């Protein structure tokens, strides 16, 4: 049980590190700023969805 706990903690820390790394380059825009911007705001959504898909695909090995 102790080994499983350590493995789980290590996995959680790795996931947190990946999320921190990905969120480091994300720029958050307020709702007011978003409504004033031209169509280019969809790029951020594509990046986030790409990250989530990659994370989902990497997690299927266990």
N, C-alpha and C positions, 0 to 999 in steps of 0.2 A: 504494500500500500504506500509506503514511503517513497519507493522508486517511482510509482505512478504519479504521486504528488509532485515530485521533482520534475518529471517529464512534462506534466501538465503546466507547471509554472514556467518551465523553459519555453514551451510552445507559446504560451500566452505572451511572454516577454518578446519572443521573435515576432509575433503578430503585431504587438504594440509598436515595435521598432519599425516594421514595414509601413504601418499606417502613419507613424510620425514622419517618416521619410517622404511618403507620398503627399501628405498634407502640408509639408514644408513649402512646396511650390504652389499651393492653392491660394488664390486670392478671393476673399469673400466680399461680395457686393451687396449693399443694402437694397431693399425692395425699391426704394425711390430711385437709386442710381441705376438699377436694372431696367426700369421702365423708360429711362431717358437714353439708354444706350441703343445703338443700331443692332442689327441682326446678329453680329458676331459673338454673342454671349453663349451660343450653343456649343462652342469649342470646349468650354469648361465641363459641360455635362458629358460630352464624349470622353474626355480624359477620365472623369470619375467613373463612368460606366466601364471603360476599358480596364481601369485599375481593379474594380470589383470583379469583373469577369476573370482577369488574370489571377486574382486571389482565390476565386472559387475553383479554377482549374488546378492551381497548385495544391490545394487542400485535399484533393481527391485521392492522394497516394496512400492514405492510411487505411 
